[in-house]
């Protein structure tokens, strides 16, 4: 062929990567592996095999982790953790730097192993996975170095159990191990059953780096081994990346255990193309979005939303581009699409597509290999938004598509899913892009780009895509805890009495819903007595229907989230002003309710807390991350949404305001269950709200039993987060019920908090989600 012929046909000859060194490494290990525990490999036990999905050949035999293996690993990690933490940030940084350097020195071996084990094209392993893994250890070496100066009030959690998936085996390992080690934790990690080889090679790198024994432990096995890690009582944190269904089970399994939890789960990410977009660039981006790693990517742009005016032209060009994709041996450097990880996954993809009868299905006209787990790049157009394939994660090289007419419709379609992991927006109008991006329910938004990742920019989802972030400053929070421990909080009960009312004029307290005083649906109230037994009044008892009404009111007030911080600050200052005018009245009420004499101090602290939240309303900023691209990654703080909160019992006014003020300052709407034993301070406080220009539905106040309200709040699918500071420990019930829509939870686990201390920063953090918006620039 002449150069001209090659240019016209774009035909490529094979360019196979030499896998001899990788096979030699496997042979050196005897092709059989035990676990890596306490700095050494255990004797191998023949349990299951790791196979090359491109040809079905067995690569190695791996050991199935048992209860004894997990116990041994956790014990080693527990023993090593105090010394590792005391080593200090600089000491840990040196080890992380050494690991990063060794990952560079063994880069080609790791890339080939990854491709053999996973089936992804060698170009992706070589150019993306391995460099990104190196980057995470370099970045977190710096985080370790800076911990003492930048995070002086934070400490390590302890032992972290980590479970990673098969789509990015080494990269996901780096995402989890690097920040955990940087902050002084030790780890027990389980790689995916299908793809454990690079994790075992990483264990060998830990030995070469001289990492202290027990700091990193790797236990191989299937889901049963992962379950042993999740259920282990001596692990302080579970970090899981995988399917939403398994994530939901883990949320329930860890509920009430006191263990920290982060979940990075599934997605059905929209890929939005406006009619003014550079169509050719958008199609090249789409190839990367959905056929990168055979579509086995949680944030894959698997839902194409294209503006109606260019849809047919876009589809025509896209089908032509699909036909030009090269599919075959992943070790060939000219291959675009490799092998599906396992026959089980291939069957799942095949059955999902075969079961669909809607729209038009187009399979790329590519040569299919005669052996191995391969599936052709596929496009399904004309689907309804409610179609199963538009709603469920396929996790394969299958793109589903529909059209839209207006930007508003594009946002509506994009958010029409239970997931919220990532999104891509393609337009030449930067104003349109930056208008759409904040409206998308997604943890990451790429503008005129896709699949951009960096250790400096957090990655993670919203809704049922999980909670927590991997990478960046925000990702470190998941691996640390406050230095000062909390004391146990004893249950606080109201006083009993049999005397008549102190005030003969009944003021009839009610619930506060949608900006109005509302009678409880059940029609019941409870007597509230002073310490001397005098009747102070009757507080309404809210039920699940009152919760329903409050949730509807909160959603109707969604425009509050779009107001400026300046406006929210003014209203918070106004609340403080009106509370101050009635300070003596509230102080007397608090004294009568609690039987103490610190009412005036609580009122003054409440006013100060309102001022603090107002001050932060327009100052709790995001960041622009320093990522290695020509562009910026903007970490924007957004409100969580609707927050249900069980307020502290011990501080009936200060506790309620400490919860409410930072939440609404960040643009959230709240449903507050007032102090159970001393509810009348809250029913007085809504009179202040009524005169302070607080929009209807932004603040809703319920009174009644925390034990009865908590399950309803935690299981409600239209509540985005639940906080509990009740003296009744409801942590287990809340965390278990929250698994329904994987809402964020913040519970006190029966521990006390000093409400006289301003904890605004922690509340602001809990009241916001970080969305990273990537905006490349230049030609």
N, C-alpha and C positions, 0 to 999 in steps of 0.2 A: 504494500500500500504506500502511496505517496503521502506527503504531509498534508496536501490538499484533501485527499480522500479521508484521512483520519479526522481532519477538521470538520469535514462535511458529515461524516457518520458518527463521530464522537465515540468510536469503538475503542475499547481498551484491551490491552493484553493483560494477562495475569501478572500480579506483582506480589507473590506470596511472602509473608513474613516467616523467617526461620524460627521454628519453635524448638530447636534442638536444646537450647539452654534450659527452657522450661521443663522439657521432658527429663533432662539430666537432673534437674533439681528434684523432680518427683522420684526419680530412681534413687537419688542419694538418700531420700527419706524412706526408701523401701516401698514406696507407693501405698503406704499404710500410715495413718496418723492417729495418735491419741489426742487428748486435750492438752492445752497449755495452761498449767496451773502452778502457781507459786514459783514461777521462773523456769519451769522445765516441762518437757512433754511427758505425759503419762504413757505407760505401755498401751499400744493400740489394741482395740477390740473390734473385730470385724462385725460391723453393724449395717452399714449402707454404703452405696457407691456414689461417687461423683462422676457424672458422664458429660462428654462433649455433646451438646445438643445439635451440633452441625453434622455429626455422623454417628452418634450413639455409642462411641467408643468409651470404655471405662478409663478414667484418669487416675483415680485413687480410691482407696477404701477408707472410710471415716468411722469414727466411734460415736455411738449414740449415748448422749449424756444421761446419766441416771441420777437418782436422788443423792447417792453418795458422791458422785462427781460434783454436783452443784454445791453440796454441803462443803466439800473440800475447797472448792473455788471461793465460796463466800467466806469461809474461815480464813483462807490465805489473804483475801482482800481486806478483811476486818483487821487482821493482825498487822498488815502493812500500812494501813491508812494513817494512824497517828504520826508515824515517822515521816511518811510522805508529805503530810501537811506541814509538819514542823520544819521540813527542809527549807521552807520559805519559797517565795515566788521566784527569786533568782536561781535557786537550786533546781526547782522544777523546770524553769525555762531552759536551762542547759540541756536537760534530757529531751525536752520537746524539740529543741533545735537539732540535737543529734539524730533524732528519729526523722526529722524532715530531710536532713542531709542524706541519710541512708535510703530514704524513699527515692531521692534523686539518683543515687548511685545504682540502685536496683530497678530503675524505672522501666527499662525494656523487659526485664524478666516479669515484673508485676503486670505490665500491659498484656503480654502474651498469655500469662496465666489467667488473667481476667477474661480474655476473649475465649480461650479454650473452655473455661468453666461456665461462662455465661452465654456465649454465642453472639455478643455484640461485635460489630466491626472493629478491627484492630485500630483503625484511625480514631475511633471514639475513645477506646481505652487509652491509647497513646497520647492523644491530644487534649482530652478533657478529663477523664476520670483520674488518672495518675497525677497530672499537674495540679488538679484541684485538691487532691488528698495532701500533696506536699504543701500547698498553700495554707491549708487549715492548720497544719502543725507549725509552720512558720508564724502564722498570725497569732495562734494561741500561745506560742512561746512568748510573744510580746505581751499578751494578756496576763500571763503568769508573772512576768517581770513587773507589770504595773499594778498588780492586785493590791499590794500593801498601801500604795499611795492613792489609788483611784477608788478602791472598794474597802476602805479601812473598817467599815462596820459589818462586813460580810465574812462568813466562814464556810468551809466545805460542808456538804451534806453528810458525807461518809462513804458508804459503799453504794455504787450505782449498778443496777442491773440493766443491761442494754440489749435490745433485740433489733437486728437490722434485716432488711429484705434482700431479695436476690437480684434486683435490677441494677443497683450500683453497690456491689458488695464492699469494695475497699473505700470508696468515697463516703458511703454512709457510716462505715466504721470510723473514718477520720472525723466526720461531722460530730460523732458522739464521744469518742475517746478523747480527742484533743481538748475540748473545753472542760470535760470532767477532770482530766489530769491537771490542767492548768490551774484550776481552783482548789486543788488539794484532795480530790476524791480518788478512790481506787475503783476499778471496774471489773465486772463479770459480764462478758459479752458473748451472745450467741449469734453466730452468723446464720444465714439462711441455709436450710438443708441442701438446696441445689447448688449453692455457690460458696463453699467454705474455704477454698484453697488460698485465696489471697489473704484471708484473715489468718490462716496458719503461717503463711509467709511473713505476714506482719509480726506474728509472735516471734519468729526467728529474728526479725529486725530489732524487736525489743531486747532480745538477748545480746545482739551485736552492739546495741547502744548502752548496755550495762544497766538497764532499768532495774531498780530494786525488785526482788522477788515479791510476787503477790500484788504489785501495783496494777498490772494488766493480766487478766485471766480470760481464756477463751475456751468455751465449752461448746462442742458441736452437737448437732442433733436436730430432730424435727420439732413440730409444734409442742409435743409432750415435754421436751426439755425446756422450751420457752415457758411453758406453764409452770414448771418447777421453779424457775427463776422468779416469775411474777408472784407466786404464792410464798416465796421464802420470807420468813419473818425477820431475818436479820439483814435485809436490804433496805436502804434508806430512800432510794429513788428508782423508779422504773422509767426508762425512755424507750419508746417503741415507735418504729416506722413500719407501716404495713397497711392492711385493709381496714376499712371503717368497721366492718363487722367484728373483727378480732379486737380492734381498739375499744369497741363498746364493751366487750367481755372483760377486757383488762380493767376498764373503769369500774366495773362492778366488782371485780375480784379484789381490787385495791381499796375499795370504799371503806372508810373508817379505820384503815390500818395505820394512818399517820404518815404513810410514805408519799413522797412527792411523785408527781406523774406528769410527763409530757407525751403528747401523741401527735405524730405527723402521719396523716391518714390519706385516704383516697381523694380523687378529684375528678371533675368533669369540666375542664377549663375551657372557657369560650375564647375563640380566636376571631376577633371582630375586624372586618375589612370594610372601610367606608369607600364610597365611590371615587373620592379624590386620592386614594392611596396609589402608590407606585405598585401596580399590579404584579410586575415581574419580581420585585423585591418581596412583596407579600407572599407570593407563591414559593420563593426560595425559603423564606422564613417558615412557611407552613410545612415544607419538607422536613425542616429541623424540628418543628413543633410536634409532629405526629409520627414521623417515621424514624426519628432519632431513637436508637435502642429498640427498634421494632415496635415503637409505641408503648413499650413497657416502662412508662414514666408516670408517676403520680400526677405531675403537673402538665402532662401532654396536652397540647391544644387540640383536643379531640372533638370539640364542637365548633364547627365553622359557621359563623354568622356573617353573611356577605350582603351588602346593600343591593336592593333589588335591581337597580339600574345597570349594574355591571355583572350580575350573577351569572348569566349564560356565558359571557365572554370569559369570566374568571374560571368557571367550571371547564370550559373547553381547553384553556391554557393549562389548567391543573391536570387534566387527564393526559394531555400530551407530555407534561413533565413527569407524571407517574410512570408512563410507558418507558421513559428514559432511565429510570432507577435501575441500579444493578444489584441483583440479589444473588447471594451464594456464599461461598466459603468465607467465614468472617476473618480468617487470617490473610485474605487477599486485600491488599491496601487499596484496590480499586472498587471494593464492594461498598454499596450504600446501605443496604439492609441485610442484617445477619439472621441468625436463627432464633426462634422462640425458645425460651429457657428450658422447657420440658414438655414431653408429650401431653401431660395433664393440662398445662396452660394452653397448648395448641388446641386441644379438644374443646376447652372452654370457649375460646375465641370462635372456633368453627361453629359450635352449636349456637352461640348467641347470634351470629350473623345469619345462619341458616334458618333460625326461627323467626326472622324478621320478614314480613311480607309487604311492608310499606316503602314508599319512595322508589328510587331507582338505584340499583347496586352496580358499581363498576369496579372490576378487578383489573389491576394494571396488567398490560400485555407484556409480561416479563417471563424469561426462561426460569422455570422452577427446578431446583435441584432434585435429583431422584432419591436422595436419602437425606435424613435429618429432619428437624422440626422447623419447617418454613411455612410462611403464610404470605400471600401476595399483598402488596399495598392496595387498600380498598377504599373507595369513596361511595357513600350512600347519601344521595341528595333527596330533597323534597320531603323530609320528615317533619312531622308535627312536633311542637315543643314537648308534648306529653308522651311522645314515643318512648318505648323502653330504652332504645339505644341512645336517645338524646338525654336520658336521665341516669342510666347506669354505666359504671365504668367498665369498659371492655378490656382494657389493658393489653392492647395489641395494635397492629398497624392498620387500624380501621378508623376512618374519618367520617363523621356524620355531619350533615349540613342542612341549613335552612336559610331563609332570607329575612331581611327587615327593610323597612322603609325610612324611618326617622331615627335620630339618635336616641330619643326617649324609648322607642320600641327596642332598639338594640340593647339598652341597659336592662329593660324589663326581661327580655329573652335571656340575656347573659346571667341574670340573677335568679332565673327560674330553675333552681336546682337546690338540692340539700347540701351541696358542697360549697367550698369557698377557698380554694387553694391558690389558683393563679389565673391570669387572664392576659391576653395580648390585644393591643389596639393598634390598628394600622390606618394612618391618615397623614397627609402632608400638612394638615392644619394643626399646628401645635396647640392653639387655643381649644380646638375641639378635643384633642387628646387629653389635655389637662382638665377639661370639663368632665369628660367621661370617666377617667381613672378614679377619682374619689367616689363616684357613684357605684362602682363595681364592688360587690361583696367578695373580696379576694385578699389574701395576705400579701400577694405579689402581683404587680401589674407591669408588663413590659410594653413600652411604646415603640412601635416600628422595630421590634426585636422579639426574641423569644428565648427561653432557656438560658438566661444569663444568671450566673451564680457567682458568689464570692464569699469568702469567710468573713469579710467586713460587713456584709449586708445580711440581716436575718432572713431566714426562709421558714415559712410555716403558714398555717391556714386559719380559717374561720369556719363557723358552723360545724358540719360533720366532717370537715377536713382536719379536725383536731385543734389542739391548743399548745401554746409554747412556740418558741422560735429556735432555729438552729443557726448559729453564727451571729456575729456582731455583738455589740454591748448587750442588747436585749437577750441574746441567747445565753449569756453567762448567768442571768438571774435564775435560770432553771437548775443551776449546779451550785447555788449558794443559799445560805440562810442567814437571818440576822444573828449577830454575835450574842446578844443578850437573850437568855432563855426566859420563857414565860412561866409564871407560877400557876398552879392549878386553880381553876375558878369553881367555887362552890355554887350549887344551885341557890337561887334567890327566890323566895316565895313572898307573896304579899302578906300583909297583916290581917288578922281575923278580928272581928268585933261584933258587938250586939247593940251598940248605942245608935241613937238617932243621928240625923244629918247635922253637920256644923252649920250649914247654910240652908235655911228653910225654903229658899227659892231654888227649885230644880232647874239646872242649866242644860240637862239632856245632851250629854256628849254623843256624837255620831261618828261614823267613819268619814273619811275625806277622800272622795273619788271624783275624778274629772273636774276638779276645781269647785266641787260642791259638797256640802254636808249630806251624807246619805245614811239612812237607817240600815241596819244589818239585814241581809236577806232572811236569815233564820229567825229574826225577831227576838233574840236572846241578849241579855246583858248580865254582867257580873258585878257584885258589890265590891267597892274599893274602900278600905278602911285605913285610918291613920294608926300610928303606933299605939295610941291610947284607946283604940277601939271605936272611935267616932266614924260615922259614915261620911266619906268624902264625895261619893257620887257613884254612878253606875257607868261602866264602860261597855260598849257594844262588843259582841262576840262575832267576829267575821268567820265566814265559811268559804267553801270553794267557789261558790257563785259570786261572792264579793271579790275574790281573787280574779275571777274571770272578768268582772266589770272593770277592775283596776287595770288589768292587762289591756283590755280594749281601749281604755282611756289613755294609757301610756302610748299605745301605737298610734292613736289619733293625734298625739302631740309630737309626731316624728320631726316636724319642722324645727323643734328646739335644737336638734342636732346640727342643723344647718345655720343657726344663728352665730354671730361672731362671739369670740371670747370677751370682747369689750362689753357687749350687751349683757352677757351672762354675769359678768363681774358687777355691772351696775345693779342688777336685780339682787345679787347676793349682798351687796352693800346695803341695799334698801331693806332687805330682810333683817340685817343686823341693826339698822337704825330703828325699825319698828319694834324689834325685840328689846332693844335698850330702853325704849320709852315705857315698856311694861316690865322692866327688870325686877322691881320689888315684888310685883304680883307673882311672877314666875318663881322667884326665890322662895317666897312663902309657900307656894304650892309644892315645890320640891321638898322643902323641909317637912311639910305635913305628910307627904307621900312616903318619904324614906325614913322619917324619924330622926334624921341627922340635922346638923346646923351648918351645912356647907352650901346651901342653896344659892346664896349670892355669888360664891366663888364659881359654882357651876354655870350660872348665867353669864358671868363675865368671861369665862373660858369659852362658852358657846359663841358669844359675840366675836371673840378673838378668832375662833375657828372659822366663822363665816368670813371674816376679813382675810384670813389666810387663803381660803378657797377662792375668794374673789381676786386676790393678788395673783394666784396661779392661773386663773381662767384664760388669760391671754399671754402666758409666759411659759407654760409647760410645752416646750417646743420639741419638734423632731430633730433630725440630723440629716446632713448630706454626707453620705459615706464615701470614703476614698477608695473607690474600686478601680481595678486596673483596666479600664476601658476609656475611650474618648466619649465621656458622658458622665452622668451623675446617677446615683441611686439615692433617692430621697426617702428617708424613713419618716413617714407622716403618722402622727398619733390621731387616731379616730376614736369616737365613743364606742363602747361595747354595744350599747343599744338600750334594752330594757333590763334593769337590774332589780331583782327581788332581794330584800335584805331583812334579816332578823336582827333588830337593834339590840344593843346591850341592855340588860336588865338593871344593872347597878347604877347607871347614870342616865336617868330617863330623858333628860333634855340634851345634855352634852353628847351622849352616845348617839342619839338620833341625828343630831346636827353634824357630828363628826363623820357619819356615814353618808348623809344626804349631800352635804355641801360640796365635797370634792367630786362626787358622782355627777351632780347636775352642772358643776363648773366645767366639766369636760364634755357636756352635751348629752349625757344620758338622761333617761327618764326612770324614775324609781318607784317601787312599791315597797313601803316601809312597814314592817310589822313592829309596832311600838313595844317598849318595855312591857313585858307581860305582867309583872307584879305592880308596876307604877305607871299605868297607861295614861293617866289624866294629864300629865305634862304634855303629851303629844296631842291630845284633843284640844288643849288650850293653844298649842303652837300652830295648829292649822288656821286659827283666827289671824295669826300674824301673816301666814302665807296669803290669805285672802286679801290682805290690804297691801301686798308688796309686789303686785304686778307679775306674779308667777303664773305663766300660762296654764290653763286647765290641762290636767293630765300629766304634767311634768313631775309633780310630786303627789303621790297617793299614799294615804296613811290608813292602815288597818290596825285594829286592836283585837286581842284574843289570845288563844293558846298557840305558842310557838310550835309545840309538838304536832298540832293539827294543821297549821298553816304550812309548815316546812315541806311535807311531801307534795302538796299541791303546787307550791312554787317551784320545787325542784323538778317535777315531772312535766310542767307546763311547756309545751313546745314553742310557745311564742315569747318565752322569757329567755334572754341571752346569757344571764349570769345570776348566780345566787350566792349571797354572802351570809354568813351566820356568826354573830357574836353573842348569841344567847347564852345564858347561864345553864340552860338545858343543852347537854351535848348532843347535837343532832347531826354531827359530821357524817356518820355512816349512812344515815337515811338520805341525806342530801346528796352525797357523792354517788350513792347507788342509783337514786332516782334520776340524777342528772344525765345518766348514760343514754336516755331516750334520744335527746338531740345533741348530746355531748357538749352541754353548756359549760361555761367556765364556773368554777366554784372556788370560794375562799371561805374556809371554815376555821373556827378557833380550836377545834379538837379538845375542848374543855379547858383551855388555857386562858389565863387572865391577861388583860391589856390595861395599861395605865392610861386612862382616857384624859388625864390632865396633861399628858405629853402630846404634842402635835405630831401626828403620824401622817401628815398630808401626803408626803412623797409616796409612801406605800399605797395609799388609797388612790392617788392619781395613776400610779402604774396599773393597779387592778382595774381601774375605770376606763382604760384605753387599750385599743389594739394597735399594733404597729403594722402599717402597710408600707411596703417598699415599692416605690415607683421608679423604674429604670427608664431613663431618657437618654439614649445615645444622641450625639450631635456631630455635625460636620457632614461632608459629602462622603 
